[in-house]
């Protein structure tokens, strides 16, 4: 299950509050209390995050289209188990300059 959430994270990875608007961003709470999430894509705070929280890969790609978030999975064909592998931010400015002119 991939969650796409127009919200952010009210706490950092240690559980400390990092949001000035309690109740508006609930990503930490969602991941802490809902089992079965395989990836979490968020926005709203415009932070640049590519990490894991509760062993779930998380992405928040900043603002104004500066970055694209990428989460890679390895799926076992034998038992259909998802092995979470990587979350990363890819800078749009690093793309092929010829692509921008097409």
Residue frames as a rotation matrix with the C-alpha (Angstrom) as fourth column:
UNK 1
0.588 0.809 0.000 0.00
0.809 -0.588 0.000 0.00
0.000 0.000 -1.000 0.00
UNK 2
-0.633 -0.720 0.285 1.38
0.727 -0.679 -0.102 3.37
0.267 0.143 0.953 -1.04
UNK 3
0.356 0.710 -0.608 -0.01
0.842 -0.526 -0.121 6.38
-0.406 -0.469 -0.785 0.82
UNK 4
-0.538 -0.386 0.750 -0.02
0.651 -0.755 0.078 9.73
0.536 0.530 0.657 -0.99
UNK 5
0.254 0.559 -0.789 -0.78
0.960 -0.246 0.134 12.40
-0.119 -0.792 -0.599 1.59
UNK 6
0.034 -0.199 0.979 -1.10
0.364 -0.910 -0.197 16.16
0.931 0.363 0.042 1.12
UNK 7
0.974 0.092 0.206 0.25
-0.162 -0.354 0.921 16.72
0.157 -0.931 -0.330 4.58
UNK 8
0.130 -0.991 0.004 3.57
-0.513 -0.070 -0.856 16.55
0.848 0.110 -0.518 6.33
UNK 9
0.031 -0.276 -0.961 5.28
0.624 0.756 -0.197 15.32
0.781 -0.593 0.196 9.46
UNK 10
0.750 0.374 0.545 4.50
-0.170 -0.687 0.706 16.75
0.639 -0.622 -0.452 12.87
UNK 11
0.773 -0.546 0.323 7.50
-0.272 0.174 0.946 15.03
-0.573 -0.819 -0.015 14.49
UNK 12
0.105 -0.816 -0.568 11.05
-0.978 0.018 -0.207 14.22
0.179 0.577 -0.797 13.48
UNK 13
0.134 -0.076 -0.988 12.44
-0.301 0.947 -0.113 10.67
0.944 0.313 0.104 13.35
UNK 14
-0.849 -0.471 -0.238 13.13
0.093 0.311 -0.946 10.76
0.520 -0.825 -0.221 17.11
UNK 15
-0.120 0.902 -0.416 9.52
0.917 0.261 0.301 11.64
0.380 -0.345 -0.858 17.94
UNK 16
-0.545 -0.125 -0.829 10.21
0.560 -0.790 -0.249 15.28
-0.624 -0.600 0.501 18.84
UNK 17
0.573 0.819 0.002 7.68
0.608 -0.424 -0.671 17.87
-0.549 0.386 -0.741 17.65
UNK 18
-0.632 -0.775 -0.012 8.91
0.553 -0.462 0.694 19.90
-0.543 0.431 0.720 14.67
UNK 19
-0.440 0.583 0.683 5.68
0.694 -0.261 0.671 21.49
0.569 0.769 -0.290 13.46
UNK 20
-0.998 0.051 -0.026 4.17
-0.027 -0.810 -0.586 24.80
-0.051 -0.584 0.810 14.53
UNK 21
-0.316 0.940 -0.131 0.64
-0.910 -0.262 0.320 23.79
0.267 0.221 0.938 13.45
UNK 22
-0.889 -0.022 0.458 -0.37
-0.231 0.884 -0.406 20.78
-0.396 -0.466 -0.791 15.58
UNK 23
-0.044 0.913 0.405 -3.08
0.101 0.408 -0.907 18.73
-0.994 0.002 -0.110 13.89
UNK 24
0.537 0.245 -0.807 -2.37
-0.684 -0.434 -0.586 19.97
-0.495 0.867 -0.065 10.38
UNK 25
0.016 -0.630 -0.777 0.43
-0.803 0.455 -0.386 17.52
0.596 0.629 -0.498 9.56
UNK 26
0.499 0.339 0.798 -0.06
-0.793 0.551 0.262 13.93
-0.351 -0.763 0.543 10.74
UNK 27
0.410 -0.366 -0.835 2.43
-0.624 0.555 -0.550 11.82
0.665 0.747 -0.001 8.75
UNK 28
-0.694 -0.699 0.171 4.29
-0.574 0.395 -0.717 10.60
0.434 -0.596 -0.675 11.83
UNK 29
-0.380 0.647 0.661 1.03
-0.716 0.247 -0.654 9.61
-0.586 -0.721 0.369 13.53
UNK 30
0.603 0.612 -0.512 -0.26
-0.796 0.423 -0.433 7.83
-0.048 0.669 0.742 10.42
UNK 31
0.100 -0.655 -0.749 2.90
-0.507 0.614 -0.605 5.75
0.856 0.440 -0.271 10.06
UNK 32
-0.776 -0.408 0.481 3.05
-0.601 0.248 -0.760 5.01
0.190 -0.879 -0.437 13.78
UNK 33
-0.438 0.699 0.565 -0.52
-0.557 0.283 -0.781 3.70
-0.706 -0.657 0.265 13.97
UNK 34
0.662 0.693 -0.286 -1.42
-0.651 0.342 -0.678 2.19
-0.371 0.635 0.678 10.59
UNK 35
-0.161 -0.698 0.698 0.18
-0.149 0.716 0.682 -1.14
-0.976 0.006 -0.219 9.69
UNK 36
0.246 0.240 0.939 0.79
0.688 0.639 -0.344 -2.30
-0.683 0.731 -0.008 6.14
UNK 37
0.911 0.008 -0.412 2.02
-0.234 -0.814 -0.532 0.92
-0.340 0.581 -0.739 4.58
UNK 38
0.534 -0.718 0.446 4.82
0.792 0.610 0.034 0.12
-0.297 0.335 0.894 2.11
UNK 39
-0.602 -0.691 0.401 5.67
0.770 -0.635 0.062 3.70
0.212 0.346 0.914 1.04
UNK 40
0.344 0.669 -0.659 4.60
0.803 -0.574 -0.163 7.19
-0.487 -0.473 -0.734 2.08
UNK 41
-0.510 -0.406 0.758 4.61
0.767 -0.613 0.188 10.19
0.388 0.678 0.625 -0.27
UNK 42
0.243 0.583 -0.775 3.89
0.868 -0.487 -0.094 13.54
-0.433 -0.650 -0.624 1.34
UNK 43
-0.245 -0.271 0.931 3.84
0.656 -0.753 -0.046 17.25
0.714 0.599 0.363 0.61
UNK 44
0.683 0.730 -0.018 2.43
0.561 -0.509 0.653 20.39
0.467 -0.456 -0.757 2.19
UNK 45
0.734 -0.442 -0.515 5.46
0.312 -0.455 0.834 21.44
-0.603 -0.774 -0.196 4.27
UNK 46
0.925 -0.376 -0.050 7.69
-0.191 -0.348 -0.918 21.71
0.327 0.859 -0.394 1.19
UNK 47
0.399 -0.818 0.415 10.57
-0.631 0.083 0.771 19.99
-0.665 -0.569 -0.483 2.99
UNK 48
0.230 -0.436 -0.870 13.18
-0.790 0.439 -0.428 17.93
0.568 0.786 -0.243 1.20
UNK 49
0.036 -0.113 0.993 12.91
-0.806 0.585 0.095 14.45
-0.591 -0.804 -0.070 2.75
UNK 50
0.409 0.038 -0.912 14.07
-0.573 0.788 -0.224 11.09
0.710 0.614 0.345 1.44
UNK 51
-0.591 -0.558 0.582 14.33
-0.784 0.226 -0.578 8.76
0.191 -0.798 -0.571 4.39
UNK 52
-0.351 0.522 -0.777 12.59
0.297 0.849 0.437 6.06
0.888 -0.078 -0.453 6.42
UNK 53
-0.522 0.281 0.805 10.21
-0.824 -0.410 -0.391 6.37
0.220 -0.868 0.445 9.31
UNK 54
0.166 0.495 0.853 9.10
-0.686 0.679 -0.261 3.25
-0.708 -0.542 0.453 11.18
UNK 55
-0.535 -0.576 0.618 11.00
0.059 0.704 0.707 1.33
-0.843 0.415 -0.343 8.47
UNK 56
0.475 0.689 0.547 8.76
0.726 0.044 -0.686 2.78
-0.496 0.723 -0.480 5.74
UNK 57
-0.633 -0.694 0.343 10.41
0.767 -0.503 0.399 4.77
-0.104 0.516 0.851 2.93
UNK 58
0.434 0.747 -0.504 9.16
0.653 -0.646 -0.395 8.37
-0.621 -0.158 -0.768 2.93
UNK 59
-0.531 -0.505 0.681 9.43
0.833 -0.458 0.310 11.16
0.155 0.732 0.664 0.39
UNK 60
0.617 0.618 -0.487 8.66
0.545 -0.782 -0.303 14.87
-0.568 -0.078 -0.819 0.49
UNK 61
0.116 -0.672 0.731 10.17
0.992 0.112 -0.054 16.51
-0.045 0.732 0.680 -2.61
UNK 62
-0.754 -0.493 -0.435 10.46
0.510 -0.856 0.087 20.16
-0.415 -0.156 0.896 -1.58
UNK 63
0.273 0.858 -0.435 8.63
0.295 -0.505 -0.811 22.81
-0.916 0.093 -0.391 -3.58
UNK 64
0.420 0.040 -0.907 8.27
-0.622 -0.715 -0.320 24.36
-0.661 0.698 -0.275 -7.01
UNK 65
0.996 0.089 -0.023 9.20
-0.079 0.699 -0.711 21.16
-0.048 0.710 0.703 -8.82
UNK 66
0.324 -0.946 0.006 12.87
-0.946 -0.324 -0.004 21.33
0.005 -0.004 -1.000 -7.82
UNK 67
-0.755 -0.578 0.308 13.00
-0.610 0.792 -0.008 17.61
-0.239 -0.195 -0.951 -7.05
UNK 68
0.232 0.738 -0.633 11.26
-0.692 0.583 0.426 14.40
0.684 0.339 0.646 -8.02
UNK 69
-0.045 -0.192 0.980 10.86
-0.902 0.430 0.043 11.79
-0.430 -0.882 -0.193 -5.31
UNK 70
0.082 0.005 -0.997 11.73
-0.658 0.752 -0.050 8.19
0.749 0.660 0.065 -6.12
UNK 71
0.068 -0.037 0.997 11.03
-0.838 0.540 0.077 5.11
-0.541 -0.841 0.006 -4.02
UNK 72
-0.235 -0.248 -0.940 12.41
-0.777 0.629 0.029 1.81
0.584 0.737 -0.341 -5.35
UNK 73
0.401 0.407 0.820 11.11
-0.788 0.610 0.082 -1.63
-0.467 -0.680 0.566 -4.38
UNK 74
-0.754 -0.410 -0.514 12.29
-0.582 0.778 0.234 -5.17
0.304 0.476 -0.825 -4.88
UNK 75
0.257 0.894 0.368 9.36
-0.940 0.320 -0.121 -7.58
-0.226 -0.315 0.922 -5.02
UNK 76
-0.732 -0.477 0.487 9.89
-0.422 0.878 0.226 -11.29
-0.536 -0.040 -0.843 -4.61
UNK 77
-0.351 0.592 -0.726 8.12
-0.818 0.185 0.545 -13.22
0.457 0.785 0.419 -7.37
UNK 78
-0.740 -0.028 -0.672 8.04
0.126 0.976 -0.180 -16.30
0.660 -0.218 -0.719 -5.18
UNK 79
-0.413 0.570 -0.710 6.04
0.911 0.263 -0.319 -14.96
0.005 -0.779 -0.628 -2.24
UNK 80
0.201 0.506 0.839 5.10
0.605 -0.738 0.300 -11.43
0.771 0.447 -0.454 -3.42
UNK 81
0.481 -0.128 -0.867 6.92
0.798 -0.345 0.494 -9.88
-0.363 -0.930 -0.064 -0.48
UNK 82
0.782 -0.230 0.579 8.04
0.144 -0.837 -0.527 -6.27
0.606 0.496 -0.622 -0.88
UNK 83
0.179 -0.807 -0.563 11.57
0.966 0.035 0.257 -5.52
-0.187 -0.589 0.786 0.17
UNK 84
0.979 0.158 -0.125 11.83
0.144 -0.983 -0.114 -1.78
-0.141 0.094 -0.986 0.66
UNK 85
0.342 -0.911 0.231 15.07
0.933 0.299 -0.201 -0.61
0.114 0.284 0.952 -0.82
UNK 86
-0.675 -0.731 -0.099 15.62
0.724 -0.682 0.099 3.07
-0.140 -0.004 0.990 -1.38
UNK 87
0.672 0.740 0.004 14.06
0.718 -0.651 -0.246 6.51
-0.179 0.168 -0.969 -1.27
UNK 88
-0.462 -0.877 -0.130 15.76
0.771 -0.470 0.429 9.43
-0.437 0.098 0.894 -2.94
UNK 89
0.600 0.526 -0.603 15.27
0.140 -0.811 -0.568 12.93
-0.788 0.257 -0.560 -4.26
UNK 90
-0.141 -0.590 0.795 16.34
0.953 0.135 0.270 13.60
-0.267 0.796 0.543 -7.83
UNK 91
-0.261 -0.038 -0.965 17.14
0.097 -0.995 0.013 17.20
-0.960 -0.090 0.263 -8.69
UNK 92
0.721 0.571 0.393 15.36
0.486 -0.012 -0.874 18.45
-0.494 0.821 -0.286 -11.78
UNK 93
0.743 -0.482 -0.465 18.31
-0.590 -0.799 -0.115 20.74
-0.316 0.360 -0.878 -12.51
UNK 94
-0.278 -0.862 0.423 20.52
-0.493 0.506 0.708 17.64
-0.824 -0.012 -0.566 -12.93
UNK 95
0.468 0.536 0.703 18.41
0.297 0.654 -0.696 16.43
-0.832 0.534 0.147 -15.85
UNK 96
-0.316 -0.554 0.770 19.55
0.889 0.111 0.445 16.40
-0.332 0.825 0.457 -19.47
UNK 97
-0.504 0.109 -0.857 19.52
-0.026 -0.993 -0.111 20.03
-0.863 -0.034 0.504 -20.69
UNK 98
-0.957 0.166 -0.238 18.30
-0.244 -0.015 0.970 18.89
0.158 0.986 0.055 -24.11
UNK 99
-0.558 0.794 -0.243 15.18
0.815 0.579 0.021 17.43
0.157 -0.186 -0.970 -22.42
UNK 100
-0.306 0.430 -0.850 14.17
0.491 -0.693 -0.527 20.91
-0.816 -0.579 0.001 -21.24
UNK 101
-0.626 -0.018 -0.780 14.07
-0.509 -0.748 0.426 22.18
-0.591 0.664 0.459 -24.82
UNK 102
-0.959 0.282 -0.001 11.76
0.199 0.678 0.708 19.43
0.200 0.679 -0.707 -26.13
